[in-house]
Amino acid sequence: MSTRVATSVTDDSARAAPEADLAGRRRLIGIALMCGAVAFFAGLDACAKTLARGGVDPLVTTFMRYAASVAMISVFINPVRTPGVVKSRRLPLQIIRSLLLFASTALNFLALRYLQMAETISIQFAAPLTVALLAGPLLGEWSSRARLMAIGVGFLGVLVIVRPGVGGMHPAALLCVANVIVYAFYAIITRKLAAYDSTATTMFYTGLAGLGLMAPLLPWIWTNPTNLTHWALLIGVALFGTLGHWLLVLAHARAPANVLSPFIYTQLLWSVTFGFLLFGDLPSRWTVAGAMIVVGSGLYLLAQETIRREARPAA
């Protein structure tokens, strides 16, 4: 009898080991995909900044970004392949979400015309902090005192980067701050829509409202790129944005969000690298210090959320 039990335990352990190895490999692949995604997003910002400095209207760049996104999504998610995907139980929220994402992208591209890539991304890292702050009154997800203190510290990090009133603030930094607020509302609406519409429906509407808003304005803002480099960069904007989001989806299919989220901050390394190689920009000590504060606050909130989720089933 004891021999059978021992054999059964051994067999179970033998089966569990390959499964654990497989799960570990999937997580590593997911992490690699996430790092690749944020590298593409940094490449997207680099193309947008180069275009803005070359005289291309950031709104034209934004249009190209969303035209490519809508075209790609429509290939895989459309009424023919996914019947009923157009039906939304909260259509006004879908439209508002799409417009907020468009506004966020436009604000980012406008800010990149004047600011270093490292500055813009460091300020944008405050978006998760803003989401955590707004989740209380808007979603009923109230933060503890410790989380509120971490959020406050993160916002102090943004102030270190921006340095209002001490002669170091560029007015374009306000575009980044506005982007943080806009993106936070976009994230909150995305979470609310998860209770009403499928992921496919939300993805289908992601770029439509922004593209629909831009299309009538295109004749007034469109200027033909003056050289092949600008055309190549516009294609790069479309390509990097599309590939980045594709890798993001693949990453989340292989690893949980709490494992992947810390690697979002590797985009800062790419932004500093591209900024230096392409534009000769090096972040100031204020940007570095502020970025460390913001990233540290974000990682703390992520760790607290992970602990809370792991403790929830045991309660």
DODO-240065 format. One record per residue (C-alpha): chain; residue in three letters; x, y, z. Coordinates in nm, 4 decimals. Last residue first. Layout:
<A ALA <X Y Z>>
...
END
This chain:
<A ALA <-0.9892 3.5287 0.2704>>
<A ALA <-0.7453 3.2820 0.1134>>
<A PRO <-0.8581 3.3685 -0.2389>>
<A ARG <-0.7902 3.7435 -0.1785>>
<A ALA <-0.4357 3.7143 -0.0394>>
<A GLU <-0.2747 3.6676 -0.3796>>
<A ARG <-0.4695 3.9589 -0.5220>>
<A ARG <-0.3759 4.1895 -0.2338>>
<A ILE <-0.0080 4.0973 -0.2535>>
<A THR <-0.0046 4.1673 -0.6284>>
<A GLU <-0.1791 4.5026 -0.5786>>
<A GLN <0.0742 4.6014 -0.3130>>
<A ALA <0.3630 4.5055 -0.5429>>
<A LEU <0.2132 4.7072 -0.8292>>
<A LEU <0.1653 5.0105 -0.6056>>
<A TYR <0.5293 4.9847 -0.4962>>
<A LEU <0.6455 4.9468 -0.8557>>
<A GLY <0.4576 5.2637 -0.9530>>
<A SER <0.6042 5.4577 -0.6625>>
<A GLY <0.9562 5.3471 -0.7558>>
<A VAL <0.8966 5.4399 -1.1207>>
<A VAL <0.7791 5.7893 -1.0239>>
<A ILE <1.0685 5.8461 -0.7820>>
<A MET <1.3291 5.7116 -1.0243>>
<A ALA <1.1847 5.9275 -1.3029>>
<A GLY <1.2069 6.2364 -1.0826>>
<A ALA <1.5734 6.1752 -1.0059>>
<A VAL <1.6622 6.1059 -1.3696>>
<A THR <1.4650 6.4054 -1.4963>>
<A TRP <1.6206 6.6324 -1.2349>>
<A ARG <1.9688 6.5028 -1.3166>>
<A SER <1.9099 6.6084 -1.6749>>
<A PRO <1.8343 6.3542 -1.9437>>
<A LEU <2.0891 6.3324 -2.2260>>
<A ASP <1.9827 6.4387 -2.5725>>
<A GLY <2.2098 6.4056 -2.8772>>
<A PHE <1.9066 6.3804 -3.1034>>
<A LEU <1.9264 6.0380 -3.2668>>
<A LEU <2.1748 5.8446 -3.0498>>
<A PHE <2.0985 6.0256 -2.7231>>
<A GLY <1.7212 6.0262 -2.7525>>
<A PHE <1.7200 5.6707 -2.8834>>
<A THR <1.9151 5.5475 -2.5812>>
<A VAL <1.7219 5.7559 -2.3267>>
<A SER <1.3922 5.6399 -2.4743>>
<A TRP <1.5062 5.2775 -2.4807>>
<A LEU <1.6032 5.2920 -2.1143>>
<A LEU <1.2725 5.4589 -2.0259>>
<A GLN <1.0859 5.1869 -2.2134>>
<A THR <1.2312 4.9437 -1.9598>>
<A TYR <0.9581 5.0757 -1.7293>>
<A ILE <0.7002 4.8535 -1.8948>>
<A PHE <0.9025 4.5626 -1.7550>>
<A PRO <0.7426 4.6074 -1.4138>>
<A SER <0.3987 4.5351 -1.5667>>
<A LEU <0.4731 4.1911 -1.7113>>
<A VAL <0.4570 3.9737 -1.3992>>
<A ASN <0.1550 4.1557 -1.2530>>
<A ALA <-0.0163 4.1360 -1.5936>>
<A PRO <-0.0063 3.7585 -1.6090>>
<A ALA <0.2152 3.5831 -1.8659>>
<A ARG <0.1650 3.4150 -2.2026>>
<A ALA <-0.1450 3.5785 -2.3518>>
<A HIS <-0.0386 3.9103 -2.1998>>
<A ALA <0.2827 3.8969 -2.4037>>
<A LEU <0.1037 3.8168 -2.7294>>
<A VAL <-0.1267 4.1166 -2.6814>>
<A LEU <0.1694 4.3458 -2.6113>>
<A LEU <0.3586 4.2044 -2.9104>>
<A TRP <0.0675 4.3080 -3.1333>>
<A HIS <0.0474 4.6482 -2.9660>>
<A GLY <0.4134 4.7149 -3.0394>>
<A LEU <0.3911 4.5770 -3.3923>>
<A THR <0.1108 4.8189 -3.4817>>
<A GLY <0.2733 5.1218 -3.3209>>
<A PHE <0.6140 5.0439 -3.4689>>
<A LEU <0.4703 4.9911 -3.8175>>
<A ALA <0.2448 5.2976 -3.8301>>
<A VAL <0.5110 5.5303 -3.6912>>
<A GLY <0.7721 5.3654 -3.9149>>
<A ILE <0.5534 5.4255 -4.2199>>
<A LEU <0.5489 5.7924 -4.1221>>
<A LEU <0.9278 5.7746 -4.0767>>
<A ALA <0.9769 5.6238 -4.4228>>
<A TRP <0.7597 5.8952 -4.5772>>
<A HIS <0.9630 6.1592 -4.3935>>
<A THR <1.2862 6.0055 -4.5183>>
<A LEU <1.1522 5.9943 -4.8724>>
<A ASN <1.1333 6.3718 -4.8859>>
<A THR <0.8964 6.6679 -4.8599>>
<A PRO <0.6155 6.4873 -4.6876>>
<A ASN <0.2859 6.5964 -4.8442>>
<A THR <0.0980 6.8314 -4.6177>>
<A TRP <-0.2306 6.7297 -4.4612>>
<A ILE <-0.3839 6.9673 -4.2083>>
<A TRP <-0.6754 7.1184 -4.4019>>
<A PRO <-0.7592 6.8182 -4.6226>>
<A LEU <-0.7275 6.5892 -4.3154>>
<A LEU <-0.9863 6.7644 -4.1007>>
<A PRO <-1.2811 6.5524 -4.2227>>
<A ALA <-1.0787 6.2310 -4.1626>>
<A MET <-0.9449 6.3251 -3.8193>>
<A LEU <-1.2632 6.2821 -3.6173>>
<A GLY <-1.3463 5.9521 -3.7871>>
<A LEU <-0.9937 5.8288 -3.7205>>
<A GLY <-1.0250 5.9210 -3.3549>>
<A ALA <-1.3668 5.7562 -3.3331>>
<A LEU <-1.2496 5.4394 -3.5091>>
<A GLY <-0.9253 5.3762 -3.3234>>
<A THR <-1.0355 5.1557 -3.0338>>
<A TYR <-1.3820 5.0603 -3.1641>>
<A PHE <-1.2846 4.7130 -3.2873>>
<A MET <-1.0616 4.6548 -2.9824>>
<A THR <-1.3578 4.7192 -2.7510>>
<A THR <-1.5765 4.4814 -2.9508>>
<A ALA <-1.3089 4.2102 -2.9506>>
<A THR <-1.2536 4.2479 -2.5758>>
<A SER <-1.6214 4.1804 -2.5222>>
<A ASP <-1.8549 4.4504 -2.3989>>
<A TYR <-2.0350 4.5190 -2.0694>>
<A ALA <-1.8126 4.4469 -1.7682>>
<A ALA <-1.4906 4.5120 -1.9617>>
<A LEU <-1.6320 4.8537 -2.0521>>
<A LYS <-1.5649 4.9801 -1.6992>>
<A ARG <-1.1987 4.8782 -1.7205>>
<A THR <-1.1547 5.0544 -2.0543>>
<A ILE <-1.3282 5.3607 -1.9096>>
<A ILE <-1.0697 5.3661 -1.6306>>
<A ALA <-0.7795 5.3315 -1.8732>>
<A TYR <-0.9062 5.6154 -2.0960>>
<A PHE <-0.9612 5.8346 -1.7890>>
<A ALA <-0.5996 5.7735 -1.6904>>
<A TYR <-0.4848 5.8430 -2.0479>>
<A VAL <-0.6461 6.1870 -2.0420>>
<A ILE <-0.4913 6.2735 -1.7060>>
<A VAL <-0.1427 6.1596 -1.8068>>
<A ASN <-0.1746 6.3354 -2.1433>>
<A ALA <-0.2646 6.6602 -1.9689>>
<A VAL <0.0566 6.6275 -1.7665>>
<A CYS <0.2491 6.5589 -2.0863>>
<A LEU <0.0980 6.8645 -2.2543>>
<A LEU <0.1857 7.0661 -1.9438>>
<A ALA <0.5482 6.9681 -2.0050>>
<A ALA <0.5206 7.1640 -2.3297>>
<A PRO <0.5445 7.4836 -2.1208>>
<A HIS <0.9104 7.4015 -2.0487>>
<A MET <0.9823 7.4041 -1.6786>>
<A GLY <1.3327 7.4727 -1.5545>>
<A GLY <1.2928 7.8294 -1.4343>>
<A VAL <1.1994 7.7415 -1.0788>>
<A GLY <0.8226 7.7982 -1.0985>>
<A PRO <0.7319 7.4481 -1.2086>>
<A ARG <1.0078 7.1884 -1.1823>>
<A VAL <0.8696 6.9457 -1.4457>>
<A ILE <1.0878 6.6472 -1.3518>>
<A VAL <1.0803 6.7126 -0.9766>>
<A LEU <0.7075 6.7857 -1.0005>>
<A VAL <0.6565 6.4451 -1.1627>>
<A GLY <0.8452 6.2850 -0.8748>>
<A LEU <0.6191 6.4667 -0.6312>>
<A PHE <0.3320 6.2983 -0.8138>>
<A GLY <0.4884 5.9626 -0.7356>>
<A VAL <0.5237 6.0537 -0.3681>>
<A GLY <0.1533 6.1379 -0.3556>>
<A ILE <0.0644 5.8055 -0.5177>>
<A ALA <0.2806 5.6229 -0.2626>>
<A MET <0.1046 5.8099 0.0191>>
<A LEU <-0.2327 5.7137 -0.1269>>
<A ARG <-0.1191 5.3512 -0.1408>>
<A ALA <-0.0165 5.3607 0.2264>>
<A ARG <-0.3495 5.5202 0.3249>>
<A SER <-0.5393 5.2476 0.1442>>
<A SER <-0.6858 5.3045 -0.1995>>
<A TRP <-1.0542 5.3027 -0.2827>>
<A GLU <-1.1815 5.0935 -0.5713>>
<A GLY <-1.5343 5.2386 -0.6022>>
<A LEU <-1.4913 5.2741 -0.9772>>
<A LEU <-1.5101 5.6518 -1.0322>>
<A PRO <-1.4501 5.7944 -0.6826>>
<A GLY <-1.1845 5.5378 -0.5858>>
<A ALA <-1.0391 5.4529 -0.9262>>
<A LEU <-0.9307 5.8153 -0.9702>>
<A LEU <-0.6230 5.7838 -0.7467>>
<A ALA <-0.5179 5.4426 -0.8805>>
<A VAL <-0.5616 5.5673 -1.2378>>
<A THR <-0.3521 5.8745 -1.1571>>
<A LEU <-0.0734 5.6543 -1.0224>>
<A PRO <-0.0950 5.4362 -1.3326>>
<A ALA <-0.0569 5.7532 -1.5468>>
<A ALA <0.2512 5.8780 -1.3590>>
<A PHE <0.4725 5.6852 -1.6019>>
<A GLN <0.3702 5.9509 -1.8549>>
<A ILE <0.5971 6.2010 -1.6812>>
<A SER <0.8988 5.9756 -1.7303>>
<A ILE <0.7947 5.9021 -2.0903>>
<A THR <0.7866 6.2703 -2.1825>>
<A GLU <1.1146 6.3596 -2.0128>>
<A ALA <1.3088 6.0640 -2.1547>>
<A MET <1.1922 6.1503 -2.5068>>
<A GLN <1.3288 6.5008 -2.4675>>
<A LEU <1.0790 6.7813 -2.4951>>
<A TYR <0.9757 7.0260 -2.7684>>
<A ARG <0.8303 6.8297 -3.0609>>
<A LEU <0.7775 6.5337 -2.8287>>
<A ALA <0.5040 6.7283 -2.6506>>
<A LEU <0.2941 6.7465 -2.9677>>
<A PHE <0.3345 6.3727 -3.0283>>
<A ASN <0.2284 6.2953 -2.6714>>
<A LEU <-0.0714 6.5266 -2.6866>>
<A ALA <-0.1829 6.3668 -3.0161>>
<A THR <-0.1499 6.0162 -2.8711>>
<A SER <-0.3519 6.1033 -2.5610>>
<A ALA <-0.6185 6.2798 -2.7677>>
<A PHE <-0.6606 5.9695 -2.9865>>
<A LEU <-0.6853 5.7502 -2.6781>>
<A LEU <-0.9458 5.9842 -2.5310>>
<A LEU <-1.1438 5.9835 -2.8560>>
<A SER <-1.1569 5.6034 -2.8593>>
<A ARG <-1.2678 5.5902 -2.4975>>
<A ILE <-1.5400 5.8505 -2.5586>>
<A ILE <-1.6708 5.6486 -2.8548>>
<A GLN <-1.6728 5.3239 -2.6566>>
<A LEU <-1.8422 5.4998 -2.3645>>
<A PRO <-2.1166 5.6283 -2.5968>>
<A LEU <-2.1590 5.2713 -2.7357>>
<A ARG <-2.2183 5.1078 -2.3976>>
<A ARG <-2.3929 4.7798 -2.4786>>
<A SER <-2.1904 4.7559 -2.7962>>
<A LYS <-2.2865 4.5732 -3.1130>>
<A VAL <-2.0154 4.6006 -3.3794>>
<A VAL <-1.8620 4.2638 -3.2841>>
<A GLY <-2.1911 4.0868 -3.3506>>
<A PRO <-2.0398 3.8381 -3.5937>>
<A THR <-1.6591 3.8118 -3.5639>>
<A ARG <-1.5069 3.7126 -3.8982>>
<A VAL <-1.7632 3.8996 -4.1085>>
<A PRO <-1.8351 4.1823 -3.8616>>
<A ASN <-1.4624 4.2629 -3.8327>>
<A ILE <-1.1735 4.1781 -3.6030>>
<A PHE <-0.8675 4.0252 -3.7710>>
<A VAL <-0.8253 4.2423 -4.0801>>
<A SER <-1.0083 4.5322 -3.9170>>
<A ILE <-0.7470 4.5470 -3.6406>>
<A MET <-0.4681 4.6067 -3.8904>>
<A ALA <-0.6515 4.8770 -4.0855>>
<A VAL <-0.7637 5.0505 -3.7666>>
<A SER <-0.4078 5.0587 -3.6337>>
<A ALA <-0.2617 5.1795 -3.9639>>
<A ALA <-0.5110 5.4660 -3.9880>>
<A TYR <-0.4491 5.5363 -3.6214>>
<A ARG <-0.0768 5.6040 -3.6446>>
<A MET <-0.1070 5.7769 -3.9803>>
<A PHE <-0.3606 6.0193 -3.8330>>
<A THR <-0.1363 6.0884 -3.5336>>
<A THR <0.1535 6.1707 -3.7650>>
<A VAL <-0.0695 6.4103 -3.9563>>
<A LEU <-0.1752 6.5633 -3.6234>>
<A PRO <0.1915 6.6043 -3.5313>>
<A ASP <0.2317 6.8358 -3.8360>>
<A VAL <0.5513 6.7464 -4.0211>>
<A GLY <0.8151 7.0206 -3.9844>>
<A GLY <1.1288 6.8060 -3.9584>>
<A ARG <1.1384 6.8444 -3.5805>>
<A ALA <0.7890 6.6953 -3.5661>>
<A LEU <0.8928 6.4094 -3.7950>>
<A THR <1.1971 6.3277 -3.5822>>
<A LYS <0.9839 6.3366 -3.2663>>
<A ALA <0.7240 6.1033 -3.4181>>
<A CYS <0.9898 5.8582 -3.5363>>
<A ALA <1.1536 5.8528 -3.1917>>
<A ASP <0.8143 5.8108 -3.0225>>
<A LEU <0.7367 5.5082 -3.2403>>
<A GLY <1.0810 5.3640 -3.1683>>
<A ALA <1.0050 5.3982 -2.7964>>
<A PHE <0.6793 5.2126 -2.8594>>
<A PHE <0.8750 4.9443 -3.0462>>
<A ALA <1.1071 4.9032 -2.7474>>
<A VAL <0.7969 4.8875 -2.5251>>
<A ALA <0.6694 4.5917 -2.7269>>
<A GLY <1.0047 4.4114 -2.7336>>
<A CYS <1.0298 4.4283 -2.3557>>
<A MET <0.6755 4.2913 -2.3330>>
<A LEU <0.7615 4.0102 -2.5762>>
<A ALA <1.0665 3.9153 -2.3703>>
<A ILE <0.8541 3.9131 -2.0529>>
<A GLY <0.5944 3.6924 -2.2218>>
<A ILE <0.8650 3.4537 -2.3430>>
<A LEU <0.9990 3.4320 -1.9873>>
<A ARG <0.6485 3.3707 -1.8575>>
<A ARG <0.5886 3.0968 -2.1142>>
<A ARG <0.9186 2.9340 -2.0191>>
<A GLY <0.8201 2.9312 -1.6525>>
<A ALA <0.4793 2.7827 -1.7313>>
<A LEU <0.6482 2.5093 -1.9365>>
<A ASP <0.8949 2.4338 -1.6572>>
<A ALA <0.6106 2.4134 -1.4061>>
<A GLU <0.4198 2.1766 -1.6356>>
<A PRO <0.7350 1.9678 -1.6881>>
<A ALA <0.7795 1.9386 -1.3080>>
<A ALA <0.4142 1.8665 -1.2272>>
<A ARG <0.4081 1.5421 -1.4258>>
<A ALA <0.7115 1.4017 -1.2462>>
<A SER <0.5747 1.5171 -0.9117>>
<A ASP <0.2443 1.3398 -0.9790>>
<A ASP <0.4294 1.0220 -1.0800>>
<A THR <0.6413 1.0326 -0.7646>>
<A VAL <0.3350 1.0830 -0.5462>>
<A SER <0.1637 0.7892 -0.7135>>
<A THR <0.4711 0.5673 -0.6688>>
<A ALA <0.4904 0.6594 -0.3015>>
<A VAL <0.1232 0.5784 -0.2547>>
<A ARG <0.1615 0.2466 -0.4341>>
<A THR <0.4624 0.1548 -0.2206>>
<A SER <0.2746 0.2467 0.0970>>
<A MET <0.0000 0.0000 0.0000>>
END
